[in-house]
Amino acid sequence: MPSFSRRSRDLELIDLPQPPDEWEEALRYIKVVNRWLGGTRAVLWHFRRWSRRWKPGERIVVLDAGAGAADIPLALARWGRAAGFDLQVVALDLTRECLDRARRDTGRELHLVRGDALRLPLLKVDYVMSSMFFHHMTDEDCLRLLRSYDAVARRGIVVNDLLRRRRAWAWAIVTSGFYGRLARNDAPLSVLRAFTKKEARALAADAALPWLRVNEFFGHRFTLAGERP
């Protein structure tokens, strides 16, 4: 049994060069987990609440930093249009394989940009979000990301990720068993690299963002999220 007392520093295989077919399989797994185990639902929960203060037809620009397969920003863009808003979502990722897959899946529904989330351009958007991204980063880089998001986001921030706990680790082993080598290795390791709710609150405090709050969701997910006062 691994230790859950602190974050693992082991690198996930998906953060290293891999054959294209294994990338595809890993991204398919991530999309299934996001759809059925709470990731997409957690993000939409916040935007549904915040949209009560938006004007009909209002243009809202959201930046998804570290978008991966871009399934969550796609779900957000489709929800926004169905709700009557001009919701524009920019999906940013550094990995060409992720963007290639996202381009095939989303067509022109998203604005896809290759770039480093740690070096965001100084362009203002309404909201910045990240999903399943922070657990790939060191604590120091997570602080840099939060401060960068704060500099770019006019209205709010949503960080959506896994909780580090034994049950989540067990779930990851079971669900990834139907997929390839990357998923079987990285799914349980993702949990070991993830945060506790206490650690997430400490990140917000260290970044001097007291308006970010931790919420827990189904599927051993949490969000660190909020709108500016």
C-alpha positions in Angstrom: 0.0 0.0 0.0 1.5 3.4 -1.0 1.7 6.3 1.3 -1.0 8.9 1.1 0.6 11.3 3.6 2.2 13.5 1.0 2.2 14.0 -2.8 4.1 11.5 -4.9 6.9 13.0 -7.0 7.0 10.1 -9.5 6.4 11.2 -13.1 3.4 10.0 -15.0 4.1 8.2 -18.3 1.8 10.7 -20.2 4.2 13.5 -19.3 6.9 11.7 -21.3 7.1 11.0 -25.0 4.9 8.1 -25.9 3.7 6.2 -29.1 0.7 7.9 -30.7 -1.6 4.9 -30.2 -0.9 4.8 -26.5 -1.6 8.6 -26.3 -5.0 8.0 -28.0 -5.9 5.2 -25.5 -4.9 7.3 -22.5 -6.9 10.3 -23.7 -9.9 8.1 -24.3 -9.7 6.9 -20.7 -9.5 10.5 -19.4 -12.6 11.5 -21.4 -14.6 8.6 -19.9 -13.5 9.4 -16.4 -14.3 13.1 -16.8 -17.8 12.3 -18.3 -18.9 9.6 -15.8 -16.9 10.2 -12.7 -17.6 13.9 -11.9 -15.0 16.0 -13.8 -17.2 17.6 -16.3 -20.1 18.0 -13.8 -17.9 19.8 -11.3 -16.9 22.5 -13.8 -20.4 23.0 -15.2 -21.8 23.3 -11.6 -19.8 26.5 -11.1 -20.6 28.1 -14.4 -24.3 27.4 -14.1 -24.3 29.2 -10.8 -22.3 32.2 -12.1 -24.3 32.5 -15.2 -27.3 33.7 -13.2 -25.6 37.1 -13.2 -24.7 37.1 -16.9 -26.8 39.0 -19.4 -28.6 37.1 -22.2 -26.4 36.9 -25.2 -23.4 38.3 -23.3 -20.0 37.3 -24.6 -18.0 35.3 -22.0 -14.5 34.3 -22.7 -13.0 31.3 -20.9 -9.4 30.1 -21.0 -8.8 26.4 -20.3 -5.2 26.0 -19.4 -3.8 22.5 -19.9 -6.9 21.4 -21.8 -5.7 17.9 -22.6 -8.3 16.2 -24.9 -10.4 19.3 -24.5 -13.6 17.3 -23.6 -14.4 19.5 -20.6 -14.1 22.9 -22.5 -16.1 21.4 -25.3 -18.9 20.5 -22.9 -18.7 24.0 -21.4 -18.9 25.6 -24.8 -22.0 23.6 -25.8 -23.7 24.3 -22.5 -23.1 28.0 -22.9 -24.6 28.1 -26.4 -27.6 26.1 -25.3 -28.1 28.5 -22.4 -28.1 31.5 -24.7 -24.7 33.0 -24.1 -21.9 33.9 -26.5 -19.5 31.6 -24.7 -16.1 31.5 -26.3 -13.6 28.9 -25.0 -9.9 29.0 -25.7 -8.3 25.6 -25.1 -4.5 25.9 -24.4 -2.2 22.9 -24.2 1.6 22.5 -24.7 1.3 18.9 -26.1 0.8 18.6 -29.9 -0.8 15.2 -29.5 -3.5 16.6 -27.3 -4.3 19.4 -29.6 -4.4 17.1 -32.6 -6.9 14.9 -30.9 -8.9 17.9 -29.7 -9.0 19.4 -33.2 -10.5 16.2 -34.6 -13.1 16.0 -31.8 -14.1 19.7 -31.6 -13.8 21.1 -35.1 -14.4 24.8 -34.8 -16.3 24.8 -31.5 -13.2 25.8 -29.6 -10.3 28.1 -30.1 -7.3 25.7 -29.9 -3.9 27.2 -29.0 -0.5 25.6 -28.4 1.2 27.2 -25.4 2.6 26.9 -21.9 0.1 27.5 -19.0 3.0 28.6 -16.9 3.7 31.4 -19.4 0.2 32.8 -20.2 0.0 35.9 -22.5 -1.1 39.0 -20.6 -4.5 39.0 -22.3 -7.6 39.4 -20.1 -10.4 36.8 -20.2 -13.5 36.4 -18.0 -12.6 33.1 -16.5 -9.6 30.7 -16.3 -10.1 27.0 -15.7 -8.0 23.9 -15.4 -9.0 20.2 -15.2 -6.8 17.3 -14.2 -3.8 19.5 -14.7 -2.6 20.6 -11.3 -1.6 17.1 -10.1 0.9 17.0 -12.9 2.7 20.1 -11.4 4.9 20.7 -8.4 3.5 22.7 -5.5 5.7 25.6 -6.6 4.3 25.5 -10.2 0.8 25.3 -8.9 1.3 28.5 -7.0 2.7 30.1 -10.2 -0.3 28.9 -12.1 -2.8 30.4 -9.6 -1.0 33.7 -9.6 -0.9 33.7 -13.4 -4.6 32.9 -13.5 -5.3 35.7 -11.1 -3.5 38.1 -13.4 -5.5 37.0 -16.5 -9.0 36.3 -15.2 -11.4 39.3 -14.8 -14.1 37.3 -13.1 -13.1 34.0 -11.7 -11.1 30.8 -11.6 -12.0 27.1 -11.5 -9.3 24.4 -10.8 -10.8 20.9 -11.0 -8.7 17.9 -10.0 -8.5 14.6 -8.0 -8.5 14.1 -4.3 -5.7 12.1 -2.8 -7.3 9.3 -0.8 -7.3 5.5 -0.7 -10.7 5.0 -2.2 -9.9 7.2 -5.1 -6.7 5.2 -5.7 -8.7 2.0 -5.6 -11.2 3.4 -8.1 -8.4 4.4 -10.4 -6.9 0.9 -10.4 -10.3 -0.7 -11.2 -11.4 1.7 -13.9 -8.1 1.9 -15.7 -7.8 -1.9 -15.8 -9.9 -1.9 -19.1 -7.5 0.4 -20.8 -3.8 0.4 -22.0 -0.5 0.7 -20.3 -0.5 4.4 -19.8 -3.9 4.5 -18.1 -3.1 1.5 -15.9 0.1 3.2 -14.7 -1.0 6.8 -14.6 -4.5 6.6 -13.1 -3.5 5.4 -9.7 -0.3 7.5 -9.8 -2.5 10.6 -10.6 -4.3 10.1 -7.3 -0.9 9.8 -5.4 0.2 13.0 -7.1 -3.1 14.8 -6.2 -4.0 17.0 -3.3 -6.1 16.8 -0.2 -8.7 19.5 0.5 -6.4 20.9 3.2 -3.5 21.2 0.7 -5.8 22.9 -1.9 -6.9 25.5 0.7 -3.2 26.1 1.6 -2.5 26.7 -2.1 -5.1 29.4 -2.3 -3.8 31.0 0.9 -0.2 31.0 -0.3 -1.3 32.5 -3.6 -3.2 35.3 -1.6 -6.5 34.3 -3.2 -8.8 34.0 -0.2 -11.9 34.1 -2.5 -11.1 30.7 -3.9 -13.0 27.9 -2.0 -12.7 24.1 -2.0 -15.8 22.1 -3.0 -15.9 18.3 -3.2 -17.8 16.4 -5.9 -18.7 12.9 -6.8 -15.9 10.7 -8.1 -13.3 11.9 -5.6 -13.1 15.3 -7.2 -12.5 18.7 -5.8 -12.6 22.2 -7.2 -10.7 25.2 -6.0 -12.9 27.9 -7.4 -14.5 31.3 -7.0 -15.5 34.6 -8.5 -13.9 37.9 -7.5 -15.7 39.7 -4.6 
